[in-house]
């Protein structure tokens, strides 16, 4: 039985959103690390790490590399939930925002919604395609 590609149908939109976040988070993280790392090293390194996770997720979803996609999207989920909680409870460690601060508030909460959609899509496309 054949499974559906992760980059087909609605997966194309998912890959596009991941790609946009990959560019935004990586650019932000690189700029912050290069210009003001001393101001908020934890936050800025986490922004860069988030960008790298988004890059891996984007490529893995686009290429239908399921194992890599499962890992990247799962790491993204753990990251956004962990950083989301810590950024609200240990405020001194986050003097500036990351992509995942406050569960992605600065990005319209897309960072906290996206991994759930990504995991759902991986699960749905991993099931055998229905034949008619």
C-alpha positions in Angstrom: 0.0 0.0 0.0 1.3 3.4 -1.0 1.4 6.4 1.4 0.9 10.0 0.3 3.8 12.4 0.0 4.2 15.0 2.7 4.7 17.7 0.1 1.4 17.0 -1.8 -1.9 18.7 -1.4 -2.2 20.8 1.8 1.4 19.7 2.5 2.6 22.3 0.0 1.1 25.0 2.1 2.7 23.5 5.2 6.1 23.4 3.5 5.7 27.0 2.4 4.9 28.2 6.0 7.8 26.2 7.4 10.1 27.8 4.7 9.0 31.3 5.6 9.6 30.6 9.3 12.9 29.0 8.5 14.0 32.2 6.7 12.6 34.6 9.3 14.0 32.7 12.3 17.4 32.0 10.8 17.9 35.6 9.6 16.8 36.9 13.0 19.0 34.5 14.9 22.1 35.1 12.7 21.7 38.9 13.1 21.2 38.7 16.8 24.1 36.3 17.4 26.4 38.4 15.1 25.6 41.8 16.5 24.5 41.5 20.1 25.0 38.0 21.5 26.4 39.5 24.8 23.0 41.1 25.5 20.9 38.0 25.6 22.9 34.9 24.7 20.3 32.3 25.6 17.5 34.0 23.7 19.6 34.7 20.6 21.1 31.2 20.4 17.6 29.8 20.8 16.4 31.9 17.9 19.2 30.6 15.8 18.5 27.0 16.9 14.8 27.5 16.1 15.7 28.6 12.6 17.9 25.6 12.0 15.1 23.3 13.2 12.7 25.0 10.8 15.2 24.5 7.9 15.5 20.8 8.6 11.7 20.5 8.9 11.2 22.4 5.7 13.6 20.3 3.7 12.4 17.0 5.3 8.8 17.7 4.6 9.5 18.9 1.0 11.6 15.8 0.2 9.3 13.4 2.0 12.1 12.3 4.4 9.7 11.1 7.0 12.1 10.1 9.8 13.9 13.4 9.6 10.6 15.3 9.5 9.2 13.4 12.5 12.4 14.3 14.5 12.5 17.9 13.4 8.8 18.6 14.0 8.9 16.8 17.4 12.0 18.8 18.5 10.2 22.0 17.3 7.2 21.1 19.5 9.3 20.4 22.6 11.3 23.5 21.9 8.3 25.9 21.5 6.6 24.5 24.6 9.7 24.5 26.7 10.8 28.0 25.7 7.2 29.3 25.8 6.9 28.2 29.5 10.4 29.3 30.5 10.1 32.7 28.8 7.0 33.4 30.9 8.4 32.0 34.2 12.1 32.7 34.1 11.9 36.2 32.6 15.5 37.2 33.6 16.9 34.5 31.2 14.9 36.0 28.3 15.6 39.8 28.3 14.8 39.7 24.6 12.3 37.6 22.6 13.1 34.5 20.6 10.9 33.0 17.9 9.5 30.6 20.5 9.1 33.1 23.4 5.6 33.2 24.8 4.7 30.3 22.5 5.5 32.4 19.4 3.4 35.4 20.3 5.6 37.7 18.2 4.8 35.5 15.2 1.1 35.3 15.7 1.4 32.0 17.7 2.1 30.2 14.4 5.2 28.6 16.1 3.0 26.8 18.6 0.3 25.8 16.1 2.7 24.7 13.3 4.2 21.6 15.0 0.8 20.2 15.8 -0.2 20.6 12.2 3.1 19.2 11.0 2.7 16.1 13.2 -0.9 15.6 12.2 0.1 15.9 8.5 3.0 13.4 9.0 0.6 11.0 10.7 -2.2 11.4 8.0 0.2 11.0 5.1 2.0 8.1 6.6 -1.2 6.0 6.5 -1.8 4.0 3.4 -3.6 6.0 0.7 -7.2 5.0 0.1 -7.8 3.2 -3.2 -11.1 3.7 -5.0 
